[in-house]
Structures are given as C-alpha cells and as structure tokens.
Amino acid sequence: MRVIRDDKFDFLEDAALRKELRRLIMKAGRRRVLFVEGYDDKIIFEILYKEYLEELYFVDASMKVLSENYPGGCEAVKSLLQQFVAHLPNERRFFGVIDRDLRFDKEVEIERSLPAYDRRLFIFFERYTLENYFVEVEVLCDFLHDKSIGIAGLKSFVSDDNFRKNVAALMDEVLDCLTKIGAANLVIKDLNPGVTFLEKSIDCESLEGRVLDKLKHFSSADVRSALSRFESMIREDKSVQKFASAKLYFSYQFNRQMKKKNVDIQFNRHKSELAKILKDYLHEDDEFHTLLRFVGVWVAAA
C-alpha cells in the first residue's frame, strides 16, 4: 500500500476531518474513493455495488463518526471534491456522488460540468433522490411479500389474487399526490427560494392552502397559476420522480394509503432491504451502471 505523507491533507482545515479522511483513504488503498451524501447512501451503495467493492470505496461525507452536528449532504460532498480537485489534481480517483434534488435538467447539466469538479461530480439525473429508485411497483411488491409474515394486516393484502394490481393502484394514488407536492415545491422555489419546502407529513388535501400560506405576500391568483403550470409540466413530462423527493415524502404518503388497508409500515426504516431488492432489477443501461462507467469501472455485458 502506498504511504501517504503526513502533510498530504493539510488543505483540510478541520483537524478531526483531516485525521478521519486520512484513515479512510489509507483504508481505501488504490480503490476509487466516492464521497456520498450520508450514512444511508453509503450503506445503499455498498449493497448495490457489492461485487465492485474491490474497486470502489464509499465515504460518508456527513462524517457522523466525528459529530452528529457535522454538516453533510450534497454541499459537503461538493466541498470535499472541490478541495481534492484543487489540491490533488493528479490523483483522479476521487469522485463525488449526489442527488439531483429540486433542480431542472439544465441546472443539473451546468453544475456537473463546472471546472471546479473536473468532471468528477456525478449527479443522478432521472430521479430526485437515491430513495426514488425504490419507488417501483415490482420492488414494492417484493418488499411487501418479504414483510408479510411479521407485519399485522399485511398477509391478507399480499395473498389477494389482485395483489400486484392493488399495489399499482396504490402507487398511482401516491404518485398523484407526489406530483402535486413536486409542483408546490417548484412554485416555492420559483417565487420565494428563501421559504422552506412543504413538510414531509403534508396531506394533499391541504396542500394548496399551505402553499398559499407560505407565499402569502404573493397574489393568490399568481400562486394558483404557478401551481397549475408546474403540475401540468410534471404530468406531461411524466417527471414526478425528478421533482418529488421519495426520501422526504414517499414514506408518509405510502403508509397513509396502506393504513386504509389496516397495515402500518414505515418505508424509510427498511432501506437496506429495499436496496437488496432493487439490486435484482438493475440493468446495464440504468444510472447505477452509468456511475460505474463514469468512475472508470468496466462493466461486463449481461
């Protein structure tokens, strides 16, 4: 293993961060180092890329091992990557991986091409967050099957002859609500970016009123017009997965629908299990394989 000089990471001002990153990078050896937004992302990626872990090493940019208050998320990933690009320009094995979040396609394209990242920032393009890739009928059907033994009320729902059809119908209800949530948050971003987005437990029936309350300094007619415009855009483009965060909103809306069937299940508590299921549905043309090619890992044809 290559010896890392003691002063190599002196560009990192925080001493605790510098010490921890030195330890992790030495542990990574010659592998490609991918900074990711948080601990959950690290665990999910390690499941999805299990057979590639001899070439890839994921680092949780939130550094929870240092402090619960250490800032994480996409800004931490981008900050670390910028510093490594600027101070270690010849070591092209450091990458950043972030969600697209609430950005238009053009905004994503512009950011990932910024010189400060040296084209080593990978932004998932097709979906808002990593958790949005779990929001598929097949993945959820398998998940509900697996959980049907231990969760009250779920066994009868799963054993129904129309189980898959029922899940698809439930998903339609949830995605319809997420479409409205996505449109609402786009309105807030467009009219007043300083205002916080909708709460994760928002009910779609009260959504318009909540947006009007958040944007009360704007005319109601302008807010309603913008809501209609963005909702139409999302529906026409079938882009709800780009503009509504599953990480924030899906679990509440999904559980709300399941409770109508006397089932209480929290989606966000089972990310590792969902990742193992999702792995079975990956194919060589999806974004997860695009990431492998992006960092220079050869992908065998299926």
C-alpha positions in Angstrom: 0.0 0.0 0.0 1.3 3.5 -0.9 2.4 5.5 2.1 0.5 8.8 2.5 2.7 11.7 3.6 1.6 13.3 6.9 1.1 16.7 5.3 -0.8 15.5 2.2 -4.2 16.5 3.5 -3.2 19.8 5.2 -5.5 21.6 2.9 -8.4 20.3 5.0 -8.6 22.9 7.8 -10.6 20.9 10.3 -8.1 18.6 12.2 -10.6 15.9 13.1 -11.9 15.7 9.5 -8.3 15.6 8.2 -7.4 12.7 10.5 -10.5 10.7 9.7 -10.2 11.2 5.9 -6.5 10.2 6.1 -7.6 7.0 7.9 -10.4 6.2 5.4 -8.3 6.9 2.3 -5.4 4.7 3.5 -8.1 2.0 4.1 -9.3 2.5 0.6 -5.9 1.7 -0.8 -5.8 2.0 -4.6 -9.6 1.9 -4.9 -11.6 4.8 -6.3 -13.0 7.0 -3.5 -16.6 8.2 -3.9 -17.8 10.8 -1.5 -21.6 10.3 -0.9 -24.1 12.4 1.0 -24.7 10.4 4.1 -24.5 7.1 6.0 -27.7 5.7 4.4 -26.3 6.4 0.9 -23.1 4.7 1.8 -24.9 1.6 3.0 -27.2 1.5 -0.1 -24.3 1.9 -2.5 -22.3 -0.8 -0.8 -25.3 -3.2 -1.3 -25.9 -2.2 -4.9 -22.2 -2.4 -5.8 -21.3 -5.4 -3.7 -19.4 -7.1 -6.5 -17.4 -4.0 -7.2 -16.2 -3.1 -3.7 -12.6 -4.2 -4.6 -12.6 -1.2 -7.0 -14.9 1.3 -5.2 -14.7 2.8 -1.7 -17.6 4.9 -0.4 -17.1 7.7 2.1 -19.9 9.2 4.1 -19.4 13.0 3.7 -21.6 13.7 6.7 -18.8 12.2 8.9 -21.2 11.2 11.6 -18.3 9.4 13.2 -16.9 12.8 14.2 -20.1 14.6 15.3 -23.8 14.4 14.9 -23.7 18.1 14.1 -21.2 17.8 11.2 -22.9 19.2 8.1 -23.4 16.5 5.4 -25.5 16.3 2.3 -24.6 17.4 -1.2 -22.8 20.6 -0.1 -20.4 18.5 2.0 -19.7 16.2 -1.0 -19.2 19.1 -3.3 -16.9 20.9 -0.9 -14.7 17.8 -0.3 -14.5 17.1 -4.1 -13.5 20.7 -4.9 -10.7 20.6 -2.3 -9.4 17.3 -3.6 -9.5 18.5 -7.2 -7.8 21.8 -6.4 -5.0 20.3 -4.1 -4.5 16.9 -5.6 -5.2 17.5 -9.3 -3.2 14.5 -10.5 -5.0 12.0 -8.3 -8.1 11.4 -10.4 -9.5 8.7 -8.2 -11.7 10.9 -6.0 -15.3 11.5 -7.0 -18.5 13.0 -5.6 -22.0 11.5 -6.0 -25.1 13.5 -5.2 -28.8 13.5 -5.7 -30.4 15.9 -8.3 -32.7 17.3 -5.7 -35.2 20.0 -6.9 -33.3 21.1 -10.0 -34.3 21.4 -13.6 -32.4 19.3 -16.1 -30.4 22.3 -17.4 -29.3 23.2 -13.8 -28.0 19.6 -13.3 -26.1 19.7 -16.6 -24.5 23.1 -15.7 -23.4 22.1 -12.2 -21.8 18.8 -13.1 -19.8 20.4 -15.9 -18.3 23.1 -13.6 -14.4 23.2 -13.8 -14.1 23.1 -10.0 -15.3 19.4 -10.1 -13.0 18.4 -13.0 -16.0 16.4 -14.4 -15.8 14.1 -11.4 -19.1 15.1 -9.8 -21.8 12.5 -10.6 -25.4 13.8 -10.2 -28.2 11.3 -10.6 -30.3 12.7 -13.3 -33.5 10.6 -13.6 -34.8 10.8 -10.0 -34.8 13.3 -7.2 -33.0 11.2 -4.5 -31.5 7.8 -4.3 -34.6 6.6 -2.5 -36.7 7.4 -5.5 -35.3 4.3 -7.2 -37.1 2.2 -4.7 -40.5 3.6 -5.9 -41.3 0.9 -8.4 -44.2 -1.5 -8.3 -42.0 -4.6 -8.7 -39.7 -3.5 -5.9 -42.5 -2.7 -3.6 -44.4 -5.9 -4.4 -41.3 -8.0 -3.5 -40.8 -5.8 -0.3 -44.4 -6.3 0.8 -44.1 -10.1 0.2 -41.0 -10.3 2.3 -42.6 -8.3 5.2 -46.0 -10.0 5.1 -45.1 -12.6 7.8 -44.1 -10.0 10.5 -46.5 -7.1 10.0 -50.1 -7.3 11.1 -52.7 -7.0 8.3 -50.2 -7.3 5.5 -50.6 -11.1 4.9 -54.2 -10.8 3.7 -53.2 -7.9 1.4 -50.3 -9.8 -0.1 -52.4 -13.0 -0.6 -55.1 -11.2 -2.5 -55.3 -12.5 -6.1 -55.2 -8.9 -7.3 -52.1 -8.1 -5.2 -49.9 -6.6 -7.9 -52.9 -4.7 -9.4 -53.7 -3.3 -5.9 -50.1 -2.2 -5.4 -50.1 -0.5 -8.8 -53.3 1.3 -7.9 -51.9 2.4 -4.5 -48.8 3.7 -6.3 -50.9 5.7 -8.7 -52.6 7.4 -5.7 -49.2 8.1 -4.1 -47.6 9.4 -7.2 -50.5 11.6 -7.9 -50.0 13.2 -4.5 -46.2 13.5 -5.1 -46.9 15.2 -8.4 -48.8 17.9 -6.5 -46.1 18.1 -3.9 -43.4 18.5 -6.5 -45.4 21.2 -8.2 -45.9 23.0 -4.9 -42.2 23.0 -4.1 -41.3 24.2 -7.6 -43.7 27.1 -7.0 -42.0 28.0 -3.7 -38.5 27.7 -5.3 -39.7 29.9 -8.2 -41.4 32.6 -6.3 -39.5 32.7 -3.0 -36.4 30.5 -2.7 -35.9 31.6 0.9 -39.0 29.8 2.1 -38.8 26.2 3.3 -40.4 23.5 1.3 -43.5 21.6 2.3 -43.5 19.5 5.5 -43.0 15.7 5.0 -46.3 14.9 6.6 -48.3 17.2 4.3 -51.8 15.9 3.3 -52.5 16.6 -0.4 -56.0 17.8 0.5 -54.5 20.8 2.4 -51.6 21.4 0.1 -52.8 24.4 -1.8 -53.7 26.2 1.4 -50.3 25.5 2.9 -48.6 26.9 -0.2 -50.8 30.0 -0.2 -49.9 30.5 3.5 -46.1 30.1 2.8 -46.4 32.6 -0.1 -48.9 35.0 1.4 -47.0 38.0 0.1 -47.9 36.9 -3.4 -51.3 37.1 -5.0 -53.4 34.0 -4.7 -54.1 34.1 -8.4 -50.3 34.1 -9.2 -49.7 31.2 -6.8 -52.5 29.1 -8.2 -51.5 29.8 -11.7 -47.9 28.7 -11.0 -49.2 25.5 -9.2 -51.3 24.6 -12.3 -48.4 25.3 -14.6 -45.8 23.2 -12.8 -48.3 20.4 -12.2 -49.1 20.3 -15.9 -45.4 20.2 -16.7 -44.7 17.3 -14.4 -47.7 15.3 -15.7 -46.9 15.9 -19.3 -43.3 15.0 -18.9 -44.1 12.1 -16.6 -41.3 13.5 -14.4 -42.8 13.1 -10.9 -39.7 11.1 -9.8 -37.5 14.1 -10.7 -39.4 16.7 -8.7 -40.8 14.9 -5.6 -38.4 13.6 -3.0 -39.1 10.0 -2.0 -36.7 10.4 0.9 -38.8 13.1 2.3 -42.4 12.4 1.2 -42.9 8.9 0.0 -43.0 7.0 3.3 -45.7 9.2 4.8 -47.9 9.0 1.7 -47.3 5.3 1.2 -48.1 4.5 4.8 -51.2 6.7 4.6 -52.5 4.6 1.8 -51.6 1.3 3.5 -53.4 2.3 6.7 -56.6 2.3 4.7 -55.9 -1.5 4.4 -55.2 -1.8 8.1 -51.4 -2.1 7.5 -48.9 0.1 9.3 -45.5 0.0 7.6 -42.7 2.6 7.5 -40.9 2.6 4.2 -37.9 4.6 5.4 -37.0 2.1 8.1 -36.2 -0.6 5.5 -33.7 0.9 3.1 -31.2 -1.9 3.3 -33.9 -4.5 2.4 -35.2 -2.3 -0.4 -31.7 -1.9 -1.8 -31.2 -5.7 -1.9 -34.4 -6.0 -3.8 -33.6 -3.1 -6.2 -30.3 -4.8 -7.0 -32.2 -7.7 -8.6 -33.8 -5.2 -11.0 -30.8 -3.3 -12.1 -29.7 -3.5 -15.8 -26.7 -2.3 -17.7 -28.4 0.8 -19.2 -29.5 2.2 -15.8 -27.9 5.1 -14.0 -26.2 2.9 -11.5 -24.2 1.3 -14.3 -23.7 4.8 -15.8 -22.0 5.7 -12.5 -19.6 2.7 -12.8 -18.6 3.8 -16.3 -18.3 7.4 -15.0 -15.7 6.5 -12.5 -13.9 4.1 -14.9 -15.1 0.7 -13.8 -15.5 -1.8 -16.6 -19.0 -3.3 -16.6 -19.5 -6.8 -18.1 -22.4 -7.1 -20.5 -25.3 -9.0 -19.1 
